[in-house]
Amino acid sequence: MKRITIGAALLTSMLSFAQEKKDTIKSNDIEEVVVSGRYYQKYKLNEVSGSLRIQTPILELPQNVQSVSSQVLADQITLNMSEGIVRNVSGARKVEHWDNVYSNVFMRGASIATFMNGMNVSSTWGPINPDASIIDRIEFVKGPAGFMGSMGDPAGFYNVVTKKPTGKFANSVRFTTGSYNLFRGEADLDGVLVKDGVLDYRINLMGSSNNSWVENDKTSKIIVAPSITFRPTKTTTFTAQYNYQYLKFNQPGAYLMSNDGYASLNVHTNFNDPNFKKTEVKDQSLFLSLDQKLFKDWVWSTQYAYMDLNYDGGSWWGTFDPANKNVLNRTLSNWQAKGKNHIFQTYVRGKLNTGNIVHKIIAGFDYGDRKYNADFSSFAGGPFPIDIYNVQYGVDPTKLPSSDFYTLNTSAPFYNDQGVKYTSYYAQDQIEMFDNKLRLTLAGRYTSGKTYAAYPNLSPGTPIVPDTAGEFTPRVGISYSINENFSAYGIYDKTFVPQSGTGINQTLITDPFRGQNIEFGLKKDWFGGKWNSTFAVYEIRRQNILVAGNANENNGVAFQIATGEQRARGFETDIKGEIIKGLNIIINYAYTDAKTVKDTDPTRIGIQSPGNAKNVQNTWVNYRFENGLMKGFGISAGYQYQGGRQSWFGVSATKDQSLPDYFDTNFGVSYTAKKFDVNFMLNNVLNRKLYSGYRGDGGEYAWIYNAPRNWRVSIGYKF
């Protein structure tokens, strides 16, 4: 009875609070009230974040959107984007390459873009891996999303929503330790400076240090992330967020290479030398947003993001000695890079009625300018040979590059200059009919963009000519509510990317790469919305891919034609939420058939798209006891299976790029009290050799191991 009384009081307070705030700007942002409790786990999210602009619950959206909450990350003791966040979403998977720096996530047959707080922040070798200490949720938007952008691959994107002030005092600290000398401390300080929602703050701090399962590898990381929310009036909300990340590590990737097959070397082997230069990364980002209520149901929103990314380091690569297949000749290269992003958005959203029909309208303007400059010059000294089966560390420091070598030299032969710049206008009308049982979405976006990437010093005097294109991309969606907990939907959407090539007789090809998606699905909430299921089928076409022409038709001179095409077909299903009280699950499966269907080279027809996996199935189960001697204790278990894997090396590779099946397992126990929690997690329980990689055209095998069996303990306290 006492619990019922307390629950009723809390519910009454929440309803009263919601009524008082009804006319404020908060009522126009689609956010959720998170109820904290000993047994309540927030696995299922009903709404998308406000940063996705749309005003529609996930159940009613004509698209497959999956959200991963910070609660899931905490239960799995996931520390960053590279550590298995993708297993919580059907078909999403991390594809390796320098994965302690950034995450290359594939979905629906291609690499997907990275968004942060609703803005596209993708860049070369970036952005830096989002750390769990600043993540509120991650939203995976599958397929094109014209309401967010139309220049990019049609596979979709993931949107990292960072932590912001909540308007209440909610402080916490956390310490995590584990295998390979992992030590990590976090603090989340959330509070009020001026009451009644006038000025709130939040500060997230994190520091960590850990070795690796490979020899001579260590990573240190620091994060400082303050934010404020200021409401000078009841109709105006201003939020400012600053994120600073510092990262130092021995090497950007733990590649191993052999002529004897994948996984033919010990899992602890490392080809990096402790005397090679360490890499330091400094990443700063500033996010500013202003929401202004114009009148009833209408809001004007403006966002700006500035990101500054700096790399100071070096890298190595190697080729095998022709006289000895066990000797790898390593070469060293500079790795100095700078990335700067300026991103601006402004839009209005709101509702209006025409008779019994409701129109939810979004209209706005986007601007982006993302630049990346780097110096990848090779060191003339060396090579630095090693026997891959008997690695001896300790290269003579006098033979290594001096500090003067590691500078960003704009005159260097391998100075790289690249970027993306675009402007875009869009409008969308979601038409709700028959008391919102039927929703029709009509939208269009016009984007004018350019991309460029060149090594200007390799061709002195030749100007960098950007690839330019301007395209109108329509979006049509329909969603029908079979009942209040069950909906069916369909969507058609398009994307493009500027590109150029040299055609026959030196003509210039300017047709952009184009992508389109047709998708149908079912969504259902079960048992009062405690858990939900999504099922989707789709077909994505990637068209106008540049392929080689017949040189005999051009006097022996190579040329290109824009006729290549890739097709991705598949279906996905996701189940997520609280099945019975205390039992939360995440179960998903995706079948993805992605392959080349048009090419001038008939041997490439039918080749699986790079980075794809035909079958991906994930399960995560978490149960917390509510009564008896085990009250407060919890157990969790999960696994990930990937079958039919293909490396990222490309369809033009001369060797077979198939990879063996992948099966990872996890098990954990935990205890939660009112303000205290402790969580133990054992990863790769079966201690399998898990890896991803590729096979080079010379026949060598290259791969990156995942960690062998390892453990973590996380201890948290709220105050």
Secondary structure, DSSP 8 states (H G I E B T S, - for coil): -HHHHHHHHHHHHHHHHHHHTTTSGGGGS--------SS-------B--GGG---SBGGG-SS-EEEEEHHHHHHTT--BTTSSGGGGSTT-EE--SSTTT---EEETTEE-EEEETTEE--BTTBS---BGGGEEEEEEEES-BTTTBSBS-TTEEEEEEE----SS---EEEEEEETTTEEEEEEEEEEEEETTTTEEEEEEEEEEEEE-SSTT-EEEEEEEEEEEEEEEETTEEEEEEEEEEEEEES-S---EEESS-TT-S-TT-----TTS--EEEEEEEEEEEEEEEEETTEEEEEEEEEEEEEEEEEEEEEEEETTEEEEEEEEEEEEEEEEEEEEEEEEEEEEEEETTEEEEEEEEEEEEEEEEEEE--B-SS--EEEETTS------GGGS--GGGSS--TTSTTEEEEEEEEEEEEEEEEEEETTTTEEEEEEEEEEEEEEEEE-GGGSTT-----EEEEEEEEEEEEEEEEETTEEEEEEEEEEEE---EE-GGG-EE---EEEEEEEEEEEEEETTTTEEEEEEEEEEEEEEEEEE--GGGGTT---EEEEEEEEEEEEEEEEEEEEETTEEEEEEEEEEEEEEEE-SSGGGTT-B-TT-EEEEEEEEEEEE--SGGGTTEEEEEEEEEEEEEE-SS-TT-SS--EE--EEEEEEEEEEE-SSEEEEEEEESTT----EEEEE-TTS-EEEEE---SEEEEEEEEE-
